[in-house]
Amino acid sequence: MGKPKKANVATVKNVNLEKQITDGKVAKAKNKDKVKLRAEESPNIDARSSQKILAAAKQQQLELDEENFPSLVTVKKVNFNLNDPTADKEDEEVNETDFMADLDMDDEDVAAFERFQKPAQEGKRTLHLSKIIMQKIQEKEADIHTKISDEGSLKIEEIDPKVKEMYEGVRDVLKRYRSGKIPKAFKIIPKLRNWEQILFITEPHNWSAAAMFQGTRIFCSVLSQAMAQRFYNLVLLPRVRDDLCEYKKLNMHLYNALKRALFKPAAFMKGIILPLLEGGDCTLREAIIFGSVVARSSIPVLHSSACLLKICEMSYSGANSIFIRYFLDKRYALPYRVVDAAVFHFLRFENDKRELPVLWHQSLLTFAQRYKNDISSEQRDALLQLLKKKTHFKITPDVRRELQAATCRDVEMMETDNGLAGQPTKMYTDADVEYEG
């Protein structure tokens, strides 16, 4: 290792030791007197020059005020000659009246100035302003409620052109959609107040089958029962029927869309099944395909019961018999009101001179097999009398055998009252009471 270097310590001669220690450990105070004003360096200015400088400064300030605030500067010229003894008198004579007279103010400025001078009246003005604001808010709310209550809340012409152009682009995407992500603009359509008109821009009849499934999935999960019913009736049902009419079979995506539509069972029954049967033009192929969705899906008993009740009250068609058979094969614990409606449905054809199709006899056999113990004795006798007039060489003997082996509900109730509870009985349930109510 090399030798350590010696510190360069300058030798100070004739300096006090205490001063050396202080200079080495204590920071020296900065000399604030380095910057000196030129006025201090220069010799004193006489009084006359000082007056000229002050007069020039006041003149410059006045010119700046005239440029920035012309309405607040008086037209009167001020004499800046400080030697003039009348200058102080002119300043003393300027009062509030002279100032207001010299200002260039209109009536609005004067009224604003008076309100500023009288702050006690500001509270009344604020109160009046709050009333105006509340009135405007109430008018806006009333306008919104009026638009919502109207069936045609907005017209197509009233939609923003940029919004319309965007959904025309969504339309082009949905026409060739096969898989993948759906545009976000399409996902927010159910949340819009005028969703039907925005949906019309996208042309649902031109959507691909995969896009129809995605649309049904989105709309049935976001819309309410009533709005979902409109979507099913106006969009999904026509598209499915057109596909069946053209290809004689249903696309897999459209079939899955029908199954997904059962997420809202009430909307499905009111928007698809009942309109399909009420039209009277439902083909057997359509009835079998739509009925298979009902048969393969789990549906609450009340919705199925209400739909079956409506179907039994409709005018007869082969499609009605198919749906009646599908609902009866689900083996629900139907309310007695629905069972009675099914009995009256079959008894209505006793005096009909037409030869009933096999579908009608099959639905009657299904009813006898599933609900023979839920009818009354009078209804059983009436159905046996019906079989004498409406017969089928293969099906009618099975229906008669089922009805003759039935234990009617009134007989079960009498046995229960007498203490002879040998077989399980069917009583009214909470679901029955809720449905009948």
C-alpha positions as CSV (number, residue, x, y, z in Angstrom):
1,M,0.0,0.0,0.0
2,G,1.1,3.5,-0.7
3,K,1.5,6.1,1.9
4,P,-1.5,8.3,2.6
5,K,-1.4,11.7,1.2
6,K,-1.0,14.6,3.5
7,A,-3.7,17.1,3.7
8,N,-2.9,20.5,2.1
9,V,-3.2,22.7,5.1
10,A,-2.4,26.3,4.4
11,T,-0.3,27.9,7.1
12,V,-2.0,30.8,8.6
13,K,0.1,33.2,10.4
14,N,-1.0,35.6,13.1
15,V,-4.6,34.3,13.2
16,N,-6.4,33.5,16.4
17,L,-6.9,29.8,17.1
18,E,-10.6,30.3,17.9
19,K,-11.2,32.1,14.6
20,Q,-9.6,29.2,12.7
21,I,-11.8,26.6,14.4
22,T,-14.9,28.7,13.8
23,D,-14.1,29.3,10.1
24,G,-13.5,25.5,9.6
25,K,-16.7,24.1,11.2
26,V,-19.3,26.8,11.0
27,A,-20.9,27.8,7.6
28,K,-20.3,31.4,6.8
29,A,-23.3,33.6,6.5
30,K,-24.0,34.7,3.0
31,N,-23.4,38.3,2.2
32,K,-26.7,39.8,1.3
33,D,-25.3,43.1,0.6
34,K,-23.7,42.0,-2.7
35,V,-26.7,43.1,-4.8
36,K,-27.1,46.8,-4.5
37,L,-29.7,49.0,-6.1
38,R,-28.4,51.3,-8.8
39,A,-30.2,54.0,-7.0
40,E,-28.0,53.4,-4.0
41,E,-24.9,53.3,-6.1
42,S,-25.9,56.4,-8.0
43,P,-26.0,59.8,-6.4
44,N,-29.3,61.0,-5.0
45,I,-32.0,62.2,-7.5
46,D,-33.4,65.6,-7.0
47,A,-37.0,66.3,-6.1
48,R,-38.0,67.6,-9.6
49,S,-36.8,64.4,-11.4
50,S,-38.6,62.2,-8.8
51,Q,-41.9,64.1,-9.6
52,K,-41.5,63.6,-13.3
53,I,-40.8,59.8,-12.8
54,L,-44.0,59.4,-10.7
55,A,-46.1,61.4,-13.2
56,A,-44.9,59.2,-16.0
57,A,-45.7,56.0,-14.0
58,K,-49.2,57.2,-13.3
59,Q,-49.8,58.1,-16.9
60,Q,-48.7,54.6,-18.0
61,Q,-51.0,53.0,-15.4
62,L,-53.9,55.1,-16.6
63,E,-53.3,54.0,-20.2
64,L,-53.3,50.3,-19.2
65,D,-56.6,50.8,-17.3
66,E,-58.2,52.4,-20.3
67,E,-57.2,49.4,-22.5
68,N,-58.4,46.7,-20.0
69,F,-61.3,48.4,-18.3
70,P,-62.6,51.2,-20.5
71,S,-66.0,51.4,-18.7
72,L,-64.4,52.0,-15.3
73,V,-62.3,54.9,-16.2
74,T,-63.6,58.5,-16.1
75,V,-63.4,60.7,-19.1
76,K,-62.0,63.5,-17.0
77,K,-58.4,64.2,-17.6
78,V,-56.2,64.2,-14.5
79,N,-53.5,66.8,-14.2
80,F,-50.4,65.0,-13.2
81,N,-48.4,68.1,-12.7
82,L,-47.6,67.7,-9.0
83,N,-46.5,71.4,-8.8
84,D,-50.1,72.5,-9.7
85,P,-51.8,73.3,-6.4
86,T,-55.3,72.6,-7.9
87,A,-54.6,68.9,-8.4
88,D,-55.5,68.0,-4.8
89,K,-58.7,70.0,-5.1
90,E,-59.8,68.1,-8.1
91,D,-59.2,64.8,-6.4
92,E,-61.2,66.0,-3.4
93,E,-64.1,67.1,-5.5
94,V,-64.6,63.6,-7.1
95,N,-67.5,61.9,-5.3
96,E,-69.8,58.9,-6.0
97,T,-72.3,61.0,-8.0
98,D,-69.6,62.2,-10.3
99,F,-68.2,58.7,-10.7
100,M,-71.6,57.2,-11.7
101,A,-72.2,60.1,-14.1
102,D,-69.0,59.6,-15.9
103,L,-69.4,55.8,-16.3
104,D,-70.7,54.4,-19.6
105,M,-73.4,52.1,-18.1
106,D,-76.7,50.8,-19.4
107,D,-79.8,49.8,-17.4
108,E,-78.7,46.2,-16.9
109,D,-75.3,47.4,-15.5
110,V,-77.1,49.8,-13.2
111,A,-79.5,47.1,-11.9
112,A,-76.5,44.7,-11.3
113,F,-74.7,47.5,-9.4
114,E,-77.7,48.1,-7.3
115,R,-78.1,44.4,-6.4
116,F,-74.4,44.4,-5.5
117,Q,-75.0,47.5,-3.3
118,K,-78.0,45.8,-1.6
119,P,-76.9,42.3,-0.6
120,A,-80.1,41.8,1.5
121,Q,-82.1,41.2,-1.6
122,E,-79.7,38.4,-2.8
123,G,-81.5,35.8,-0.7
124,K,-84.8,36.4,-2.5
125,R,-83.1,36.2,-5.9
126,T,-81.4,32.9,-4.9
127,L,-84.8,31.5,-3.8
128,H,-86.4,32.5,-7.0
129,L,-83.6,31.0,-9.0
130,S,-84.0,27.7,-7.1
131,K,-87.7,27.6,-8.0
132,I,-86.8,28.1,-11.7
133,I,-84.3,25.3,-11.6
134,M,-86.8,22.9,-9.9
135,Q,-89.5,23.9,-12.5
136,K,-87.1,23.1,-15.3
137,I,-86.3,19.7,-13.8
138,Q,-89.9,18.8,-13.4
139,E,-90.7,19.8,-17.0
140,K,-87.8,17.6,-18.2
141,E,-89.0,14.6,-16.1
142,A,-92.5,15.0,-17.4
143,D,-91.2,15.1,-21.0
144,I,-89.2,11.9,-20.4
145,H,-92.2,10.1,-18.9
146,T,-94.3,11.2,-21.8
147,K,-91.8,9.8,-24.3
148,I,-91.5,6.5,-22.4
149,S,-95.3,6.1,-22.2
150,D,-95.7,6.6,-26.0
151,E,-95.6,3.5,-28.1
152,G,-93.5,5.2,-30.7
153,S,-91.2,7.2,-28.4
154,L,-88.7,8.1,-31.1
155,K,-88.8,8.0,-34.9
156,I,-86.1,6.6,-37.0
157,E,-85.4,10.1,-38.3
158,E,-84.8,11.3,-34.8
159,I,-81.9,8.9,-34.2
160,D,-78.5,10.4,-34.4
161,P,-76.9,9.7,-37.8
162,K,-73.7,8.5,-36.2
163,V,-75.7,6.0,-34.1
164,K,-77.6,4.8,-37.1
165,E,-74.4,4.4,-39.1
166,M,-72.8,2.4,-36.2
167,Y,-75.7,-0.1,-36.0
168,E,-75.7,-0.4,-39.8
169,G,-72.2,-1.7,-39.3
170,V,-73.4,-4.1,-36.6
171,R,-76.0,-5.3,-39.1
172,D,-73.3,-6.2,-41.6
173,V,-71.5,-8.1,-38.9
174,L,-74.5,-10.1,-37.8
175,K,-75.3,-11.1,-41.4
176,R,-72.1,-13.2,-41.6
177,Y,-71.6,-14.0,-38.0
178,R,-70.6,-17.6,-37.2
179,S,-68.8,-17.7,-33.9
180,G,-66.7,-15.5,-31.7
181,K,-67.4,-12.2,-30.0
182,I,-70.5,-10.1,-30.5
183,P,-70.1,-6.4,-31.0
184,K,-70.5,-4.4,-27.8
185,A,-72.9,-2.0,-29.4
186,F,-75.3,-5.0,-30.0
187,K,-75.1,-6.0,-26.3
188,I,-76.4,-2.7,-25.1
189,I,-79.5,-2.7,-27.3
190,P,-81.8,-4.3,-24.7
191,K,-80.9,-1.5,-22.3
192,L,-82.0,1.3,-24.6
193,R,-85.4,2.8,-24.3
194,N,-86.1,2.6,-28.1
195,W,-84.5,-0.8,-28.4
196,E,-87.1,-2.0,-30.9
197,Q,-86.2,0.8,-33.4
198,I,-82.4,0.2,-33.0
199,L,-83.1,-3.5,-33.5
200,F,-85.0,-2.7,-36.7
201,I,-81.9,-1.0,-38.1
202,T,-79.9,-4.3,-37.6
203,E,-82.5,-6.2,-39.8
204,P,-83.1,-9.3,-37.6
205,H,-84.6,-11.3,-40.5
206,N,-81.2,-11.2,-42.2
207,W,-79.2,-12.4,-39.2
208,S,-77.3,-15.7,-39.4
209,A,-78.6,-18.6,-37.2
210,A,-75.7,-18.2,-34.8
211,A,-76.4,-14.5,-34.5
212,M,-80.0,-15.3,-33.7
213,F,-78.9,-17.6,-30.9
214,Q,-76.6,-15.0,-29.4
215,G,-79.3,-12.3,-29.7
216,T,-81.9,-14.5,-28.0
217,R,-79.4,-15.3,-25.2
218,I,-78.7,-11.6,-24.6
219,F,-82.3,-10.3,-24.9
220,C,-83.9,-13.0,-22.7
221,S,-81.4,-12.3,-19.9
222,V,-81.7,-8.5,-20.0
223,L,-85.3,-7.7,-21.0
224,S,-88.3,-8.0,-18.7
225,Q,-91.1,-10.6,-19.2
226,A,-93.2,-8.2,-21.3
227,M,-90.3,-7.0,-23.5
228,A,-88.9,-10.5,-23.9
229,Q,-92.4,-11.6,-25.1
230,R,-92.3,-8.9,-27.8
231,F,-88.9,-10.0,-28.9
232,Y,-90.0,-13.7,-29.1
233,N,-93.2,-12.8,-31.0
234,L,-91.7,-10.3,-33.4
235,V,-88.2,-11.6,-34.1
236,L,-87.6,-15.2,-32.9
237,L,-90.9,-16.9,-33.9
238,P,-91.0,-15.5,-37.5
239,R,-87.4,-16.5,-38.1
240,V,-87.9,-20.0,-36.9
241,R,-91.0,-20.5,-39.0
242,D,-89.3,-19.1,-42.1
243,D,-86.4,-21.5,-41.6
244,L,-88.7,-24.5,-41.2
245,C,-90.7,-23.4,-44.3
246,E,-87.6,-23.1,-46.5
247,Y,-85.4,-26.0,-45.3
248,K,-88.1,-28.4,-43.9
249,K,-85.9,-28.7,-40.8
250,L,-84.6,-26.5,-38.1
251,N,-81.1,-25.2,-37.7
252,M,-79.3,-26.3,-34.6
253,H,-78.6,-22.7,-33.5
254,L,-82.3,-21.8,-33.9
255,Y,-83.3,-24.8,-31.9
256,N,-80.9,-23.8,-29.1
257,A,-82.4,-20.3,-29.3
258,L,-85.8,-21.8,-28.6
259,K,-84.5,-23.7,-25.6
260,R,-82.7,-20.6,-24.3
261,A,-86.0,-18.6,-24.7
262,L,-87.5,-20.8,-22.0
263,F,-85.3,-18.8,-19.5
264,K,-88.5,-16.6,-19.4
265,P,-91.2,-19.3,-19.4
266,A,-94.2,-16.9,-19.3
267,A,-92.8,-14.9,-22.2
268,F,-92.1,-18.1,-24.1
269,M,-95.7,-19.3,-23.7
270,K,-97.3,-15.9,-24.5
271,G,-94.9,-14.9,-27.2
272,I,-94.3,-18.2,-29.1
273,I,-96.7,-21.2,-28.2
274,L,-100.0,-19.4,-27.9
275,P,-99.6,-17.1,-31.0
276,L,-98.4,-20.1,-33.0
277,L,-101.6,-22.0,-32.2
278,E,-104.0,-19.1,-32.2
279,G,-103.1,-18.3,-35.8
280,G,-104.6,-21.5,-37.0
281,D,-101.9,-22.1,-39.6
282,C,-99.5,-24.1,-37.5
283,T,-98.3,-27.1,-39.5
284,L,-97.7,-30.5,-37.9
285,R,-93.9,-30.2,-38.5
286,E,-93.9,-26.9,-36.6
287,A,-96.0,-28.3,-33.8
288,I,-93.7,-31.4,-33.4
289,I,-90.5,-29.3,-33.3
290,F,-91.9,-26.6,-30.9
291,G,-93.5,-29.3,-28.8
292,S,-90.2,-31.2,-28.5
293,V,-88.7,-28.1,-26.9
294,V,-91.5,-28.2,-24.4
295,A,-91.1,-31.9,-23.8
296,R,-87.3,-31.8,-23.3
297,S,-87.2,-28.7,-21.0
298,S,-88.1,-28.2,-17.4
299,I,-90.9,-25.7,-17.1
300,P,-92.7,-24.6,-13.9
301,V,-96.0,-26.2,-13.3
302,L,-98.0,-23.0,-13.2
303,H,-96.8,-21.8,-16.6
304,S,-97.5,-25.1,-18.2
305,S,-100.9,-25.3,-16.5
306,A,-101.9,-21.9,-17.8
307,C,-100.8,-22.7,-21.3
308,L,-102.6,-26.0,-21.3
309,L,-105.7,-24.3,-20.1
310,K,-105.6,-21.8,-23.0
311,I,-105.0,-24.5,-25.5
312,C,-107.9,-26.6,-24.4
313,E,-110.2,-23.5,-24.8
314,M,-109.0,-22.9,-28.4
315,S,-110.7,-24.1,-31.5
316,Y,-109.5,-27.5,-32.5
317,S,-106.6,-28.3,-34.8
318,G,-104.1,-31.2,-35.1
319,A,-101.3,-29.0,-33.6
320,N,-103.4,-28.4,-30.5
321,S,-103.6,-32.2,-29.9
322,I,-99.9,-32.5,-30.2
323,F,-99.2,-29.8,-27.6
324,I,-101.9,-31.2,-25.3
325,R,-100.2,-34.6,-25.5
326,Y,-96.8,-33.1,-24.8
327,F,-98.0,-31.2,-21.7
328,L,-99.9,-34.2,-20.4
329,D,-96.9,-36.5,-20.8
330,K,-94.9,-34.3,-18.4
331,R,-97.0,-35.7,-15.6
332,Y,-97.6,-32.5,-13.7
333,A,-99.8,-32.4,-10.6
334,L,-102.3,-30.2,-12.5
335,P,-104.9,-28.2,-10.7
336,Y,-108.4,-29.6,-10.9
337,R,-109.4,-26.5,-13.0
338,V,-107.0,-27.6,-15.8
339,V,-108.1,-31.2,-15.6
340,D,-111.7,-30.1,-15.9
341,A,-110.8,-27.9,-18.9
342,A,-109.2,-30.9,-20.6
343,V,-112.3,-33.1,-20.0
344,F,-114.5,-30.4,-21.5
345,H,-112.2,-30.1,-24.4
346,F,-112.7,-33.8,-25.3
347,L,-116.5,-33.8,-24.6
348,R,-116.9,-30.9,-26.9
349,F,-116.6,-33.3,-29.9
350,E,-119.3,-35.6,-28.9
351,N,-121.8,-34.2,-31.4
352,D,-119.2,-33.3,-34.0
353,K,-119.9,-35.1,-37.2
354,R,-116.3,-34.9,-38.5
355,E,-114.1,-37.9,-38.3
356,L,-111.4,-37.0,-35.7
357,P,-107.8,-37.7,-36.6
358,V,-105.5,-40.1,-34.8
359,L,-103.8,-37.3,-32.9
360,W,-107.1,-36.5,-31.1
361,H,-107.5,-40.1,-30.0
362,Q,-103.8,-40.3,-28.9
363,S,-104.2,-37.2,-26.7
364,L,-107.3,-38.7,-25.2
365,L,-105.5,-41.9,-24.4
366,T,-102.6,-39.9,-22.8
367,F,-105.1,-38.0,-20.7
368,A,-106.8,-41.2,-19.5
369,Q,-103.5,-42.8,-18.6
370,R,-102.1,-39.9,-16.7
371,Y,-105.1,-38.3,-15.0
372,K,-107.8,-40.9,-14.8
373,N,-107.8,-40.7,-11.0
374,D,-108.2,-36.9,-11.0
375,I,-111.6,-36.8,-12.7
376,S,-115.0,-37.0,-11.1
377,S,-117.4,-39.9,-11.5
378,E,-119.7,-37.8,-13.7
379,Q,-116.8,-36.9,-16.0
380,R,-115.7,-40.5,-16.3
381,D,-119.2,-41.5,-17.3
382,A,-119.4,-38.7,-19.8
383,L,-116.1,-39.8,-21.4
384,L,-117.3,-43.4,-21.6
385,Q,-120.4,-42.2,-23.4
386,L,-118.1,-40.2,-25.7
387,L,-116.2,-43.3,-26.7
388,K,-119.4,-44.8,-28.1
389,K,-119.6,-42.0,-30.7
390,K,-115.9,-41.3,-31.4
391,T,-114.0,-44.5,-31.8
392,H,-110.7,-45.7,-33.2
393,F,-110.3,-49.4,-33.7
394,K,-106.9,-49.6,-31.9
395,I,-106.9,-46.7,-29.5
396,T,-110.5,-46.6,-28.1
397,P,-110.3,-50.0,-26.3
398,D,-107.2,-48.9,-24.4
399,V,-109.0,-45.6,-23.4
400,R,-112.0,-47.5,-22.2
401,R,-109.9,-49.9,-20.1
402,E,-108.1,-47.0,-18.4
403,L,-111.3,-45.2,-17.6
404,Q,-113.0,-48.2,-16.2
405,A,-110.1,-48.9,-13.9
406,A,-110.0,-45.3,-12.6
407,T,-110.6,-44.4,-8.9
408,C,-112.3,-41.0,-9.3
409,R,-111.4,-38.1,-7.0
410,D,-114.8,-37.8,-5.4
411,V,-114.7,-41.4,-4.4
412,E,-111.2,-40.9,-2.9
413,M,-112.5,-37.9,-0.9
414,M,-115.5,-39.9,0.4
415,E,-113.2,-42.7,1.5
416,T,-110.9,-40.2,3.2
417,D,-113.8,-38.7,5.1
418,N,-114.9,-42.2,6.2
419,G,-111.4,-43.1,7.4
420,L,-110.7,-45.5,4.6
421,A,-107.5,-44.1,3.3
422,G,-106.3,-47.0,1.2
423,Q,-104.8,-45.1,-1.7
424,P,-103.0,-41.8,-2.1
425,T,-105.4,-38.9,-2.8
426,K,-104.9,-35.7,-4.7
427,M,-105.8,-32.6,-2.7
428,Y,-105.6,-28.9,-3.5
429,T,-102.1,-27.5,-3.2
430,D,-100.7,-24.0,-2.7
431,A,-99.9,-23.9,-6.4
432,D,-103.5,-24.6,-7.2
433,V,-104.7,-21.8,-5.0
434,E,-102.2,-19.4,-6.4
435,Y,-103.1,-20.3,-10.0
436,E,-106.9,-20.0,-9.4
437,G,-106.4,-16.7,-7.6
